[in-house]
Amino acid sequence: MGPLMDVDTLAARRAAGERTVMLDVRWALGDPHGREHYLKGHLPGAVFVDLATELAAPAVAARGRHPLPSRREFEDTARAWGISNGDVVVAYDNSGNLAAARLWWMLRNAGFQEVYLLDGGLAAWLGAGQPLEEEPVEAVPGNVSLQDGKMPAIDAAAAGSWADTGILLDARAGERYRGEFEPVDPRAGHIPGALSAPTLENVDGSGGFLPAGDLRRRFEGLGITDDAPVAVYCGSGVTAAHEVAALEIAGIRAALYPGSFSEWSNNPSLPVVTGDRPDGDGRS
C-alpha cells in the first residue's frame, strides 16, 4: 500500500468500524495556531498532535530547531495519542502532508509499519463530502511498544560528504536553497553538493501526491537511479520527511538528515554555499 491511504479507504474503514487511530498534525512554519485550526474542524475522532512539542525535543543549536525526541519520550507520546500494538494509524494536515509526514517518518523509524498519510489531507476529505467535528478528542491511552533506527538517517558528517558518492537533496523552497531568503536559520544557502528538489513539487494543486510514475520521472531527472544512495534534508527535518515519502512512492529508498540545515548552519565550521549550483557561487 505504500505511505498513502486515500479518502475512500479511510471512510470505508470508519464505516466498517475498523480500528483506526487518526492524528491531526496541523502545523506550518510561522503558524503556531495548529490547535486552534483543529478546533475549527477536524476528522471525526482525530487526535490533535502538536508538532513543536510532541514530534520534537526542545531546540538546541547543536541539533537544530526540531531535534528528534528520545525513543522513550516518543513512545510515551504515541501511547497518549491512543496507539496500541497492531493499530492502523492515519496522519493528515491541511498543507499537503508537509507536517504529517514528520509523524509518518517518526513512527516508521520507530518500527511501526501500519502508518499512512491521508492523501490530499483535510482538503481531500472535505472535497469528498466527508464530515468534520469541532470537539477535541481525548484518546484512551494505548500500549504501543516502539523501537528506534528503523529508517535510514544520516548526521552532519555524512551529509557533508554525501554528494561525493551519492545524491543529497535539499527539500526547501528554491529561494532558500539559493540563499536569496532565509527566515529562521543563521546563514542562508545550502550544503555544498546538494541539489535543489523542493518537496512542494511532489504534490499537485490540491495537495495530493503526484502519481508514482510522475514522481519517478521527477527524481530520475535529478540523476537518481536505483543504485544511487539518496539522502534528504530541509530546514529542520520536517518537510524532508515529506520528500522521503515521495521517494518511497516512486520506489526509491532515501535517508533523512534529521538535524537538516538548522543544525548545519549553526555550526560555523561547516561551509554554506549560495546560488543555484550544487557547489554554489558564493561561500559563507
MARVEX-246868 format. One record per residue (C-alpha): z, x, y; residue number from 1. Coordinates in Angstrom, 1 decimal, always signed. Example, Ala and Ser with C-alpha at 12.3 -4.5 7.8 and 13.67 -1.06 7.14 Angstrom:
BEGIN
<r><zz>+7.8</zz><xx>+12.3</xx><yy>-4.5</yy><i>1</i></r>
<r><zz>+7.1</zz><xx>+13.7</xx><yy>-1.1</yy><i>2</i></r>
//
This chain:
BEGIN
<r><zz>+0.0</zz><xx>+0.0</xx><yy>+0.0</yy><i>1</i></r>
<r><zz>+0.5</zz><xx>+3.0</xx><yy>+2.3</yy><i>2</i></r>
<r><zz>+2.6</zz><xx>+2.9</xx><yy>+5.5</yy><i>3</i></r>
<r><zz>+1.5</zz><xx>-0.6</xx><yy>+6.7</yy><i>4</i></r>
<r><zz>+2.3</zz><xx>-4.3</xx><yy>+6.0</yy><i>5</i></r>
<r><zz>+0.2</zz><xx>-6.9</xx><yy>+7.6</yy><i>6</i></r>
<r><zz>+1.5</zz><xx>-10.1</xx><yy>+9.1</yy><i>7</i></r>
<r><zz>+0.2</zz><xx>-12.4</xx><yy>+6.4</yy><i>8</i></r>
<r><zz>+2.0</zz><xx>-10.3</xx><yy>+3.7</yy><i>9</i></r>
<r><zz>+5.3</zz><xx>-10.3</xx><yy>+5.7</yy><i>10</i></r>
<r><zz>+5.1</zz><xx>-14.0</xx><yy>+6.4</yy><i>11</i></r>
<r><zz>+4.4</zz><xx>-14.7</xx><yy>+2.7</yy><i>12</i></r>
<r><zz>+7.5</zz><xx>-12.6</xx><yy>+1.7</yy><i>13</i></r>
<r><zz>+9.6</zz><xx>-14.6</xx><yy>+4.1</yy><i>14</i></r>
<r><zz>+8.3</zz><xx>-18.0</xx><yy>+2.9</yy><i>15</i></r>
<r><zz>+8.9</zz><xx>-16.9</xx><yy>-0.8</yy><i>16</i></r>
<r><zz>+12.5</zz><xx>-15.9</xx><yy>+0.1</yy><i>17</i></r>
<r><zz>+11.8</zz><xx>-12.2</xx><yy>-1.0</yy><i>18</i></r>
<r><zz>+14.5</zz><xx>-10.0</xx><yy>+0.5</yy><i>19</i></r>
<r><zz>+13.1</zz><xx>-8.0</xx><yy>+3.4</yy><i>20</i></r>
<r><zz>+15.0</zz><xx>-6.1</xx><yy>+6.0</yy><i>21</i></r>
<r><zz>+13.2</zz><xx>-6.4</xx><yy>+9.3</yy><i>22</i></r>
<r><zz>+14.0</zz><xx>-3.9</xx><yy>+12.1</yy><i>23</i></r>
<r><zz>+13.0</zz><xx>-4.2</xx><yy>+15.7</yy><i>24</i></r>
<r><zz>+12.6</zz><xx>-0.8</xx><yy>+17.3</yy><i>25</i></r>
<r><zz>+11.8</zz><xx>-1.8</xx><yy>+20.9</yy><i>26</i></r>
<r><zz>+11.7</zz><xx>+1.4</xx><yy>+22.9</yy><i>27</i></r>
<r><zz>+9.3</zz><xx>+3.3</xx><yy>+25.3</yy><i>28</i></r>
<r><zz>+9.6</zz><xx>+6.4</xx><yy>+27.4</yy><i>29</i></r>
<r><zz>+11.1</zz><xx>+5.3</xx><yy>+30.7</yy><i>30</i></r>
<r><zz>+12.1</zz><xx>+1.9</xx><yy>+29.5</yy><i>31</i></r>
<r><zz>+15.8</zz><xx>+1.8</xx><yy>+28.4</yy><i>32</i></r>
<r><zz>+15.8</zz><xx>-2.0</xx><yy>+28.1</yy><i>33</i></r>
<r><zz>+14.9</zz><xx>-2.4</xx><yy>+24.4</yy><i>34</i></r>
<r><zz>+17.8</zz><xx>-4.7</xx><yy>+23.5</yy><i>35</i></r>
<r><zz>+17.0</zz><xx>-7.0</xx><yy>+26.5</yy><i>36</i></r>
<r><zz>+13.4</zz><xx>-7.3</xx><yy>+25.3</yy><i>37</i></r>
<r><zz>+14.7</zz><xx>-8.0</xx><yy>+21.8</yy><i>38</i></r>
<r><zz>+16.9</zz><xx>-10.8</xx><yy>+23.0</yy><i>39</i></r>
<r><zz>+14.0</zz><xx>-12.5</xx><yy>+24.8</yy><i>40</i></r>
<r><zz>+12.3</zz><xx>-12.9</xx><yy>+21.4</yy><i>41</i></r>
<r><zz>+12.2</zz><xx>-11.1</xx><yy>+18.0</yy><i>42</i></r>
<r><zz>+11.1</zz><xx>-11.8</xx><yy>+14.4</yy><i>43</i></r>
<r><zz>+13.4</zz><xx>-14.2</xx><yy>+12.8</yy><i>44</i></r>
<r><zz>+16.1</zz><xx>-12.3</xx><yy>+11.0</yy><i>45</i></r>
<r><zz>+15.2</zz><xx>-8.9</xx><yy>+12.6</yy><i>46</i></r>
<r><zz>+18.0</zz><xx>-6.5</xx><yy>+13.5</yy><i>47</i></r>
<r><zz>+17.7</zz><xx>-4.5</xx><yy>+16.7</yy><i>48</i></r>
<r><zz>+17.5</zz><xx>-0.7</xx><yy>+16.4</yy><i>49</i></r>
<r><zz>+18.4</zz><xx>+1.4</xx><yy>+19.4</yy><i>50</i></r>
<r><zz>+16.1</zz><xx>+4.5</xx><yy>+19.1</yy><i>51</i></r>
<r><zz>+18.1</zz><xx>+6.6</xx><yy>+21.5</yy><i>52</i></r>
<r><zz>+21.4</zz><xx>+6.3</xx><yy>+19.8</yy><i>53</i></r>
<r><zz>+20.6</zz><xx>+5.3</xx><yy>+16.2</yy><i>54</i></r>
<r><zz>+17.4</zz><xx>+7.3</xx><yy>+15.5</yy><i>55</i></r>
<r><zz>+18.5</zz><xx>+10.4</xx><yy>+17.3</yy><i>56</i></r>
<r><zz>+21.5</zz><xx>+12.6</xx><yy>+17.8</yy><i>57</i></r>
<r><zz>+22.6</zz><xx>+13.5</xx><yy>+21.4</yy><i>58</i></r>
<r><zz>+20.0</zz><xx>+15.5</xx><yy>+23.3</yy><i>59</i></r>
<r><zz>+20.6</zz><xx>+19.3</xx><yy>+23.5</yy><i>60</i></r>
<r><zz>+18.1</zz><xx>+21.8</xx><yy>+24.9</yy><i>61</i></r>
<r><zz>+18.0</zz><xx>+23.8</xx><yy>+21.7</yy><i>62</i></r>
<r><zz>+17.0</zz><xx>+20.8</xx><yy>+19.6</yy><i>63</i></r>
<r><zz>+15.1</zz><xx>+18.7</xx><yy>+22.1</yy><i>64</i></r>
<r><zz>+15.5</zz><xx>+15.2</xx><yy>+23.6</yy><i>65</i></r>
<r><zz>+15.7</zz><xx>+13.3</xx><yy>+20.3</yy><i>66</i></r>
<r><zz>+17.2</zz><xx>+15.5</xx><yy>+17.6</yy><i>67</i></r>
<r><zz>+17.4</zz><xx>+14.1</xx><yy>+14.1</yy><i>68</i></r>
<r><zz>+20.9</zz><xx>+12.8</xx><yy>+13.2</yy><i>69</i></r>
<r><zz>+22.6</zz><xx>+14.2</xx><yy>+10.1</yy><i>70</i></r>
<r><zz>+21.9</zz><xx>+12.6</xx><yy>+6.7</yy><i>71</i></r>
<r><zz>+25.4</zz><xx>+11.1</xx><yy>+6.6</yy><i>72</i></r>
<r><zz>+25.1</zz><xx>+9.7</xx><yy>+10.1</yy><i>73</i></r>
<r><zz>+21.7</zz><xx>+8.1</xx><yy>+9.3</yy><i>74</i></r>
<r><zz>+22.9</zz><xx>+6.7</xx><yy>+6.0</yy><i>75</i></r>
<r><zz>+25.8</zz><xx>+5.0</xx><yy>+7.8</yy><i>76</i></r>
<r><zz>+23.4</zz><xx>+3.6</xx><yy>+10.4</yy><i>77</i></r>
<r><zz>+21.0</zz><xx>+2.4</xx><yy>+7.8</yy><i>78</i></r>
<r><zz>+23.8</zz><xx>+0.6</xx><yy>+5.9</yy><i>79</i></r>
<r><zz>+24.9</zz><xx>-1.1</xx><yy>+9.2</yy><i>80</i></r>
<r><zz>+21.3</zz><xx>-2.4</xx><yy>+9.5</yy><i>81</i></r>
<r><zz>+21.8</zz><xx>-4.1</xx><yy>+6.1</yy><i>82</i></r>
<r><zz>+19.7</zz><xx>-1.8</xx><yy>+4.0</yy><i>83</i></r>
<r><zz>+20.6</zz><xx>-1.6</xx><yy>+0.3</yy><i>84</i></r>
<r><zz>+19.0</zz><xx>+0.3</xx><yy>-2.5</yy><i>85</i></r>
<r><zz>+15.9</zz><xx>-1.5</xx><yy>-3.7</yy><i>86</i></r>
<r><zz>+15.2</zz><xx>-3.3</xx><yy>-0.5</yy><i>87</i></r>
<r><zz>+11.9</zz><xx>-3.6</xx><yy>+1.3</yy><i>88</i></r>
<r><zz>+12.1</zz><xx>-2.6</xx><yy>+5.0</yy><i>89</i></r>
<r><zz>+9.6</zz><xx>-3.6</xx><yy>+7.7</yy><i>90</i></r>
<r><zz>+9.8</zz><xx>-2.0</xx><yy>+11.1</yy><i>91</i></r>
<r><zz>+8.0</zz><xx>-3.0</xx><yy>+14.2</yy><i>92</i></r>
<r><zz>+8.0</zz><xx>-2.8</xx><yy>+18.0</yy><i>93</i></r>
<r><zz>+5.8</zz><xx>-4.1</xx><yy>+20.9</yy><i>94</i></r>
<r><zz>+4.0</zz><xx>-0.8</xx><yy>+21.6</yy><i>95</i></r>
<r><zz>+1.6</zz><xx>-0.3</xx><yy>+18.7</yy><i>96</i></r>
<r><zz>+4.4</zz><xx>+1.0</xx><yy>+16.5</yy><i>97</i></r>
<r><zz>+4.8</zz><xx>+4.2</xx><yy>+18.6</yy><i>98</i></r>
<r><zz>+8.6</zz><xx>+3.8</xx><yy>+18.4</yy><i>99</i></r>
<r><zz>+8.8</zz><xx>+2.0</xx><yy>+15.0</yy><i>100</i></r>
<r><zz>+7.0</zz><xx>+5.0</xx><yy>+13.3</yy><i>101</i></r>
<r><zz>+10.1</zz><xx>+7.1</xx><yy>+14.1</yy><i>102</i></r>
<r><zz>+12.2</zz><xx>+4.9</xx><yy>+11.8</yy><i>103</i></r>
<r><zz>+9.4</zz><xx>+4.8</xx><yy>+9.2</yy><i>104</i></r>
<r><zz>+9.3</zz><xx>+8.6</xx><yy>+9.1</yy><i>105</i></r>
<r><zz>+13.1</zz><xx>+9.0</xx><yy>+9.0</yy><i>106</i></r>
<r><zz>+13.5</zz><xx>+6.6</xx><yy>+6.1</yy><i>107</i></r>
<r><zz>+10.7</zz><xx>+8.2</xx><yy>+4.2</yy><i>108</i></r>
<r><zz>+12.2</zz><xx>+11.6</xx><yy>+4.9</yy><i>109</i></r>
<r><zz>+15.5</zz><xx>+10.2</xx><yy>+3.5</yy><i>110</i></r>
<r><zz>+13.8</zz><xx>+9.4</xx><yy>+0.2</yy><i>111</i></r>
<r><zz>+13.4</zz><xx>+5.6</xx><yy>+0.9</yy><i>112</i></r>
<r><zz>+9.9</zz><xx>+4.7</xx><yy>-0.2</yy><i>113</i></r>
<r><zz>+9.7</zz><xx>+0.9</xx><yy>+0.4</yy><i>114</i></r>
<r><zz>+9.5</zz><xx>+1.1</xx><yy>+4.2</yy><i>115</i></r>
<r><zz>+6.5</zz><xx>-0.2</xx><yy>+6.1</yy><i>116</i></r>
<r><zz>+5.2</zz><xx>-0.6</xx><yy>+9.7</yy><i>117</i></r>
<r><zz>+4.2</zz><xx>-4.2</xx><yy>+10.6</yy><i>118</i></r>
<r><zz>+0.6</zz><xx>-3.5</xx><yy>+11.5</yy><i>119</i></r>
<r><zz>+0.0</zz><xx>-4.6</xx><yy>+15.1</yy><i>120</i></r>
<r><zz>+3.7</zz><xx>-5.1</xx><yy>+15.7</yy><i>121</i></r>
<r><zz>+5.1</zz><xx>-8.0</xx><yy>+17.6</yy><i>122</i></r>
<r><zz>+1.7</zz><xx>-8.8</xx><yy>+19.2</yy><i>123</i></r>
<r><zz>+0.1</zz><xx>-9.3</xx><yy>+15.8</yy><i>124</i></r>
<r><zz>+3.0</zz><xx>-11.6</xx><yy>+14.7</yy><i>125</i></r>
<r><zz>+2.6</zz><xx>-13.7</xx><yy>+17.8</yy><i>126</i></r>
<r><zz>-1.2</zz><xx>-13.7</xx><yy>+17.5</yy><i>127</i></r>
<r><zz>-0.9</zz><xx>-15.2</xx><yy>+14.1</yy><i>128</i></r>
<r><zz>+1.2</zz><xx>-18.1</xx><yy>+15.5</yy><i>129</i></r>
<r><zz>+4.4</zz><xx>-16.9</xx><yy>+13.8</yy><i>130</i></r>
<r><zz>+7.8</zz><xx>-17.9</xx><yy>+15.3</yy><i>131</i></r>
<r><zz>+10.3</zz><xx>-15.9</xx><yy>+17.2</yy><i>132</i></r>
<r><zz>+14.1</zz><xx>-16.3</xx><yy>+17.7</yy><i>133</i></r>
<r><zz>+16.3</zz><xx>-15.1</xx><yy>+20.5</yy><i>134</i></r>
<r><zz>+19.8</zz><xx>-14.9</xx><yy>+19.0</yy><i>135</i></r>
<r><zz>+21.0</zz><xx>-11.4</xx><yy>+18.0</yy><i>136</i></r>
<r><zz>+21.2</zz><xx>-10.8</xx><yy>+14.3</yy><i>137</i></r>
<r><zz>+24.3</zz><xx>-9.2</xx><yy>+12.8</yy><i>138</i></r>
<r><zz>+23.5</zz><xx>-7.7</xx><yy>+9.4</yy><i>139</i></r>
<r><zz>+25.7</zz><xx>-7.8</xx><yy>+6.3</yy><i>140</i></r>
<r><zz>+26.2</zz><xx>-4.1</xx><yy>+5.6</yy><i>141</i></r>
<r><zz>+24.2</zz><xx>-2.6</xx><yy>+2.8</yy><i>142</i></r>
<r><zz>+24.8</zz><xx>+0.2</xx><yy>+0.3</yy><i>143</i></r>
<r><zz>+21.7</zz><xx>+2.3</xx><yy>+0.6</yy><i>144</i></r>
<r><zz>+22.1</zz><xx>+6.0</xx><yy>-0.5</yy><i>145</i></r>
<r><zz>+19.8</zz><xx>+8.3</xx><yy>+1.5</yy><i>146</i></r>
<r><zz>+18.7</zz><xx>+11.9</xx><yy>+0.9</yy><i>147</i></r>
<r><zz>+17.0</zz><xx>+14.4</xx><yy>+3.3</yy><i>148</i></r>
<r><zz>+14.0</zz><xx>+16.6</xx><yy>+3.5</yy><i>149</i></r>
<r><zz>+11.6</zz><xx>+14.4</xx><yy>+1.5</yy><i>150</i></r>
<r><zz>+8.8</zz><xx>+14.6</xx><yy>+4.2</yy><i>151</i></r>
<r><zz>+7.2</zz><xx>+17.8</xx><yy>+5.3</yy><i>152</i></r>
<r><zz>+8.7</zz><xx>+19.2</xx><yy>+8.5</yy><i>153</i></r>
<r><zz>+8.4</zz><xx>+22.4</xx><yy>+10.5</yy><i>154</i></r>
<r><zz>+10.6</zz><xx>+24.3</xx><yy>+13.0</yy><i>155</i></r>
<r><zz>+9.6</zz><xx>+26.1</xx><yy>+16.2</yy><i>156</i></r>
<r><zz>+8.9</zz><xx>+29.4</xx><yy>+14.4</yy><i>157</i></r>
<r><zz>+6.4</zz><xx>+27.7</xx><yy>+12.1</yy><i>158</i></r>
<r><zz>+4.9</zz><xx>+25.7</xx><yy>+15.0</yy><i>159</i></r>
<r><zz>+4.2</zz><xx>+29.0</xx><yy>+16.9</yy><i>160</i></r>
<r><zz>+2.1</zz><xx>+30.4</xx><yy>+14.1</yy><i>161</i></r>
<r><zz>+0.8</zz><xx>+27.2</xx><yy>+12.5</yy><i>162</i></r>
<r><zz>-2.7</zz><xx>+27.5</xx><yy>+14.1</yy><i>163</i></r>
<r><zz>-3.2</zz><xx>+30.9</xx><yy>+12.5</yy><i>164</i></r>
<r><zz>-3.8</zz><xx>+29.3</xx><yy>+9.1</yy><i>165</i></r>
<r><zz>-3.8</zz><xx>+25.5</xx><yy>+9.7</yy><i>166</i></r>
<r><zz>-4.2</zz><xx>+22.8</xx><yy>+12.4</yy><i>167</i></r>
<r><zz>-1.5</zz><xx>+21.9</xx><yy>+14.9</yy><i>168</i></r>
<r><zz>-2.0</zz><xx>+18.6</xx><yy>+16.6</yy><i>169</i></r>
<r><zz>-0.4</zz><xx>+17.5</xx><yy>+19.9</yy><i>170</i></r>
<r><zz>+0.0</zz><xx>+13.8</xx><yy>+19.8</yy><i>171</i></r>
<r><zz>+0.9</zz><xx>+13.3</xx><yy>+23.5</yy><i>172</i></r>
<r><zz>-1.5</zz><xx>+11.9</xx><yy>+26.2</yy><i>173</i></r>
<r><zz>-4.2</zz><xx>+14.4</xx><yy>+27.2</yy><i>174</i></r>
<r><zz>-2.9</zz><xx>+14.9</xx><yy>+30.7</yy><i>175</i></r>
<r><zz>+0.4</zz><xx>+16.1</xx><yy>+29.3</yy><i>176</i></r>
<r><zz>-1.3</zz><xx>+18.4</xx><yy>+26.8</yy><i>177</i></r>
<r><zz>-3.4</zz><xx>+19.9</xx><yy>+29.7</yy><i>178</i></r>
<r><zz>-0.3</zz><xx>+20.3</xx><yy>+31.9</yy><i>179</i></r>
<r><zz>-1.5</zz><xx>+18.0</xx><yy>+34.6</yy><i>180</i></r>
<r><zz>+1.5</zz><xx>+15.8</xx><yy>+34.3</yy><i>181</i></r>
<r><zz>+4.9</zz><xx>+16.3</xx><yy>+32.8</yy><i>182</i></r>
<r><zz>+7.5</zz><xx>+13.6</xx><yy>+33.4</yy><i>183</i></r>
<r><zz>+10.5</zz><xx>+14.8</xx><yy>+31.4</yy><i>184</i></r>
<r><zz>+10.2</zz><xx>+18.3</xx><yy>+29.9</yy><i>185</i></r>
<r><zz>+11.0</zz><xx>+21.5</xx><yy>+31.8</yy><i>186</i></r>
<r><zz>+7.5</zz><xx>+23.1</xx><yy>+31.5</yy><i>187</i></r>
<r><zz>+4.0</zz><xx>+21.5</xx><yy>+31.5</yy><i>188</i></r>
<r><zz>+1.3</zz><xx>+22.3</xx><yy>+29.0</yy><i>189</i></r>
<r><zz>+1.1</zz><xx>+22.7</xx><yy>+25.2</yy><i>190</i></r>
<r><zz>+2.0</zz><xx>+25.1</xx><yy>+22.4</yy><i>191</i></r>
<r><zz>-0.6</zz><xx>+27.8</xx><yy>+22.1</yy><i>192</i></r>
<r><zz>-3.2</zz><xx>+27.0</xx><yy>+19.4</yy><i>193</i></r>
<r><zz>-2.6</zz><xx>+23.2</xx><yy>+19.4</yy><i>194</i></r>
<r><zz>-5.4</zz><xx>+20.7</xx><yy>+19.5</yy><i>195</i></r>
<r><zz>-5.1</zz><xx>+17.6</xx><yy>+21.7</yy><i>196</i></r>
<r><zz>-5.0</zz><xx>+14.5</xx><yy>+19.5</yy><i>197</i></r>
<r><zz>-3.4</zz><xx>+11.6</xx><yy>+21.5</yy><i>198</i></r>
<r><zz>-1.9</zz><xx>+9.2</xx><yy>+19.0</yy><i>199</i></r>
<r><zz>-2.9</zz><xx>+6.2</xx><yy>+21.1</yy><i>200</i></r>
<r><zz>-6.5</zz><xx>+6.9</xx><yy>+19.9</yy><i>201</i></r>
<r><zz>-5.3</zz><xx>+5.9</xx><yy>+16.4</yy><i>202</i></r>
<r><zz>-4.9</zz><xx>+2.3</xx><yy>+17.4</yy><i>203</i></r>
<r><zz>-7.3</zz><xx>-0.5</xx><yy>+18.6</yy><i>204</i></r>
<r><zz>-6.9</zz><xx>-2.5</xx><yy>+21.7</yy><i>205</i></r>
<r><zz>-4.4</zz><xx>-4.9</xx><yy>+20.2</yy><i>206</i></r>
<r><zz>-2.1</zz><xx>-2.1</xx><yy>+18.9</yy><i>207</i></r>
<r><zz>-3.2</zz><xx>-2.2</xx><yy>+15.2</yy><i>208</i></r>
<r><zz>-4.1</zz><xx>+1.0</xx><yy>+13.4</yy><i>209</i></r>
<r><zz>-7.8</zz><xx>+1.7</xx><yy>+13.1</yy><i>210</i></r>
<r><zz>-9.3</zz><xx>+1.3</xx><yy>+9.6</yy><i>211</i></r>
<r><zz>-8.7</zz><xx>+4.2</xx><yy>+7.2</yy><i>212</i></r>
<r><zz>-12.3</zz><xx>+5.3</xx><yy>+7.4</yy><i>213</i></r>
<r><zz>-12.3</zz><xx>+5.4</xx><yy>+11.2</yy><i>214</i></r>
<r><zz>-9.1</zz><xx>+7.5</xx><yy>+11.2</yy><i>215</i></r>
<r><zz>-10.5</zz><xx>+9.8</xx><yy>+8.6</yy><i>216</i></r>
<r><zz>-13.6</zz><xx>+10.4</xx><yy>+10.7</yy><i>217</i></r>
<r><zz>-11.5</zz><xx>+11.0</xx><yy>+13.8</yy><i>218</i></r>
<r><zz>-9.4</zz><xx>+13.7</xx><yy>+12.1</yy><i>219</i></r>
<r><zz>-12.4</zz><xx>+15.3</xx><yy>+10.4</yy><i>220</i></r>
<r><zz>-13.8</zz><xx>+15.6</xx><yy>+13.9</yy><i>221</i></r>
<r><zz>-10.8</zz><xx>+17.7</xx><yy>+14.8</yy><i>222</i></r>
<r><zz>-11.7</zz><xx>+20.0</xx><yy>+11.9</yy><i>223</i></r>
<r><zz>-9.2</zz><xx>+18.6</xx><yy>+9.4</yy><i>224</i></r>
<r><zz>-10.1</zz><xx>+18.9</xx><yy>+5.8</yy><i>225</i></r>
<r><zz>-8.3</zz><xx>+18.0</xx><yy>+2.6</yy><i>226</i></r>
<r><zz>-7.1</zz><xx>+21.6</xx><yy>+2.1</yy><i>227</i></r>
<r><zz>-6.2</zz><xx>+22.4</xx><yy>+5.8</yy><i>228</i></r>
<r><zz>-2.4</zz><xx>+22.5</xx><yy>+6.4</yy><i>229</i></r>
<r><zz>-1.7</zz><xx>+20.0</xx><yy>+9.2</yy><i>230</i></r>
<r><zz>+1.3</zz><xx>+19.7</xx><yy>+11.5</yy><i>231</i></r>
<r><zz>+2.0</zz><xx>+17.4</xx><yy>+14.4</yy><i>232</i></r>
<r><zz>+4.3</zz><xx>+17.4</xx><yy>+17.5</yy><i>233</i></r>
<r><zz>+4.7</zz><xx>+15.3</xx><yy>+20.6</yy><i>234</i></r>
<r><zz>+7.2</zz><xx>+15.2</xx><yy>+23.4</yy><i>235</i></r>
<r><zz>+10.4</zz><xx>+14.7</xx><yy>+21.3</yy><i>236</i></r>
<r><zz>+9.3</zz><xx>+13.9</xx><yy>+17.8</yy><i>237</i></r>
<r><zz>+8.8</zz><xx>+10.1</xx><yy>+18.2</yy><i>238</i></r>
<r><zz>+5.1</zz><xx>+9.5</xx><yy>+18.7</yy><i>239</i></r>
<r><zz>+4.3</zz><xx>+12.4</xx><yy>+16.5</yy><i>240</i></r>
<r><zz>+5.7</zz><xx>+10.3</xx><yy>+13.6</yy><i>241</i></r>
<r><zz>+3.1</zz><xx>+7.7</xx><yy>+14.5</yy><i>242</i></r>
<r><zz>+0.3</zz><xx>+10.3</xx><yy>+14.1</yy><i>243</i></r>
<r><zz>+1.8</zz><xx>+11.4</xx><yy>+10.8</yy><i>244</i></r>
<r><zz>+1.5</zz><xx>+7.7</xx><yy>+9.7</yy><i>245</i></r>
<r><zz>-2.1</zz><xx>+7.6</xx><yy>+10.9</yy><i>246</i></r>
<r><zz>-2.9</zz><xx>+10.7</xx><yy>+9.0</yy><i>247</i></r>
<r><zz>-1.4</zz><xx>+9.2</xx><yy>+5.9</yy><i>248</i></r>
<r><zz>-3.5</zz><xx>+6.1</xx><yy>+6.3</yy><i>249</i></r>
<r><zz>-6.5</zz><xx>+8.5</xx><yy>+6.4</yy><i>250</i></r>
<r><zz>-5.4</zz><xx>+10.2</xx><yy>+3.2</yy><i>251</i></r>
<r><zz>-4.1</zz><xx>+13.3</xx><yy>+4.9</yy><i>252</i></r>
<r><zz>-0.5</zz><xx>+14.6</xx><yy>+4.5</yy><i>253</i></r>
<r><zz>+0.9</zz><xx>+16.2</xx><yy>+7.6</yy><i>254</i></r>
<r><zz>+4.2</zz><xx>+17.9</xx><yy>+8.6</yy><i>255</i></r>
<r><zz>+6.2</zz><xx>+16.8</xx><yy>+11.6</yy><i>256</i></r>
<r><zz>+7.8</zz><xx>+19.2</xx><yy>+14.1</yy><i>257</i></r>
<r><zz>+10.9</zz><xx>+17.1</xx><yy>+15.0</yy><i>258</i></r>
<r><zz>+12.0</zz><xx>+19.1</xx><yy>+18.0</yy><i>259</i></r>
<r><zz>+8.5</zz><xx>+19.0</xx><yy>+19.4</yy><i>260</i></r>
<r><zz>+7.6</zz><xx>+20.0</xx><yy>+23.0</yy><i>261</i></r>
<r><zz>+11.0</zz><xx>+19.1</xx><yy>+24.4</yy><i>262</i></r>
<r><zz>+12.6</zz><xx>+21.7</xx><yy>+22.2</yy><i>263</i></r>
<r><zz>+9.8</zz><xx>+24.3</xx><yy>+22.6</yy><i>264</i></r>
<r><zz>+9.6</zz><xx>+24.1</xx><yy>+26.4</yy><i>265</i></r>
<r><zz>+13.3</zz><xx>+24.5</xx><yy>+26.8</yy><i>266</i></r>
<r><zz>+13.1</zz><xx>+28.0</xx><yy>+25.2</yy><i>267</i></r>
<r><zz>+11.9</zz><xx>+30.4</xx><yy>+27.9</yy><i>268</i></r>
<r><zz>+11.0</zz><xx>+33.0</xx><yy>+25.3</yy><i>269</i></r>
<r><zz>+8.3</zz><xx>+30.7</xx><yy>+23.8</yy><i>270</i></r>
<r><zz>+4.9</zz><xx>+30.5</xx><yy>+25.6</yy><i>271</i></r>
<r><zz>+3.3</zz><xx>+27.4</xx><yy>+27.0</yy><i>272</i></r>
<r><zz>-0.3</zz><xx>+27.2</xx><yy>+28.0</yy><i>273</i></r>
<r><zz>-2.3</zz><xx>+24.7</xx><yy>+30.2</yy><i>274</i></r>
<r><zz>-5.8</zz><xx>+23.5</xx><yy>+30.2</yy><i>275</i></r>
<r><zz>-8.0</zz><xx>+21.7</xx><yy>+27.7</yy><i>276</i></r>
<r><zz>-8.5</zz><xx>+24.5</xx><yy>+25.2</yy><i>277</i></r>
<r><zz>-6.0</zz><xx>+25.4</xx><yy>+22.4</yy><i>278</i></r>
<r><zz>-5.3</zz><xx>+28.8</xx><yy>+23.8</yy><i>279</i></r>
<r><zz>-5.3</zz><xx>+27.4</xx><yy>+27.4</yy><i>280</i></r>
<r><zz>-6.5</zz><xx>+28.7</xx><yy>+30.7</yy><i>281</i></r>
<r><zz>-3.0</zz><xx>+29.5</xx><yy>+32.0</yy><i>282</i></r>
<r><zz>+0.4</zz><xx>+30.5</xx><yy>+30.6</yy><i>283</i></r>
<r><zz>+4.0</zz><xx>+29.9</xx><yy>+31.6</yy><i>284</i></r>
//
